Amino acid sequence: MPSRNDRLSQALRAVGDPSRLRILCELGLECRPVTDVIDATGLSQTNVSFHLRVLREGGFVRAERRGPFIYYCLSDPKLLRILHNLRDWLADRPTASTGKATARRNGVSGRRAPVRNRI
């Protein structure tokens, strides 16, 4: 049985691909046909289908048949909020190269504080 950290690692790998992340953000809160995803991302049909399969198998999106078309939707709308919160959090953080220089200028040591809370 995989641990919670194993599941989190697998999930991060699935959404960590730039194309898959772009697909998730383009879907937003709407269900969209594959052709819309192709147009929105600029990826090929084969590439979009591959990434949608990975996202579907990971539980991030679900497929709905509507007549002759298959629409893809986020499996849970909270996912979009999580991705936006992570993007905002990262935007507020210094990059590795600027963060070290800023810390040195501010007299902060390179040692890490003990971790008190775990996921």
C-alpha positions in Angstrom: 0.0 0.0 0.0 1.6 3.3 -1.1 2.2 5.9 1.7 0.6 9.4 1.5 4.0 10.7 0.4 4.2 8.1 -2.4 0.8 9.2 -3.6 1.7 12.9 -3.4 4.9 12.2 -5.3 3.0 10.4 -8.0 0.5 13.2 -8.2 3.2 15.9 -8.5 4.9 13.9 -11.3 1.6 13.7 -13.2 0.8 17.4 -13.0 4.5 18.4 -13.1 4.7 18.1 -16.9 4.3 21.6 -18.4 1.9 20.3 -21.1 -0.4 18.6 -18.5 -0.3 21.6 -16.3 -1.3 23.8 -19.2 -4.2 21.4 -20.0 -5.5 21.5 -16.5 -5.4 25.3 -16.4 -7.0 25.6 -19.8 -9.8 23.3 -18.7 -10.6 25.6 -15.8 -14.0 24.9 -14.4 -15.6 24.0 -17.7 -15.9 20.7 -19.5 -14.3 21.0 -22.9 -14.0 18.8 -25.9 -10.6 17.6 -27.0 -10.6 20.0 -30.0 -11.0 23.0 -27.6 -8.0 21.7 -25.5 -6.0 21.3 -28.7 -6.8 24.9 -29.8 -6.2 26.4 -26.4 -2.8 24.7 -25.9 -1.4 24.5 -29.4 -0.5 20.9 -28.8 -1.1 18.1 -31.4 -4.1 15.9 -31.1 -1.9 12.9 -30.3 0.0 14.8 -27.6 -3.2 16.1 -26.0 -4.8 12.6 -26.0 -1.7 11.2 -24.4 -1.6 13.8 -21.6 -5.4 13.6 -21.0 -5.0 9.8 -20.5 -2.3 10.3 -17.9 -4.4 13.0 -16.2 -7.5 10.7 -16.3 -5.6 7.7 -14.9 -4.2 9.9 -12.1 -7.8 11.0 -11.2 -7.3 14.7 -12.2 -9.8 14.8 -15.0 -12.8 12.8 -16.0 -14.3 12.2 -19.4 -17.9 12.6 -20.4 -19.4 11.4 -23.6 -21.8 14.0 -25.1 -23.1 12.6 -28.4 -20.2 11.9 -30.7 -17.8 14.0 -28.6 -15.8 13.4 -25.4 -15.6 16.3 -23.0 -12.9 16.5 -20.3 -13.5 18.2 -17.0 -11.5 18.6 -13.8 -12.5 15.8 -11.5 -12.7 18.2 -8.6 -12.9 22.0 -8.9 -10.6 22.4 -5.8 -7.7 21.3 -8.0 -7.8 24.5 -9.9 -7.7 26.5 -6.7 -4.8 24.4 -5.4 -2.8 25.0 -8.7 -3.5 28.8 -8.5 -2.6 28.9 -4.9 0.7 27.1 -5.6 1.5 29.5 -8.5 0.8 32.5 -6.3 2.9 31.1 -3.5 5.8 30.5 -5.9 5.5 34.0 -7.3 6.0 35.4 -3.8 9.1 33.3 -3.2 12.6 34.3 -4.3 14.3 32.0 -6.8 17.1 29.9 -5.6 19.8 32.2 -7.0 18.2 35.4 -5.7 17.1 33.9 -2.4 20.6 32.9 -1.3 22.0 36.3 -2.1 19.2 38.1 -0.3 19.6 35.8 2.8 23.3 36.5 2.9 22.7 40.2 2.7 20.2 40.0 5.5 22.5 37.9 7.7 20.5 34.7 7.5 22.5 31.5 7.8 22.2 28.7 5.3 21.1 26.3 8.0 17.5 25.0 7.8 15.1 25.4 10.7 13.7 22.2 12.1 10.5 21.0 10.4 7.6 21.1 12.9 4.6 20.3 10.7 4.6 17.5 8.1 2.2 16.9 5.3 
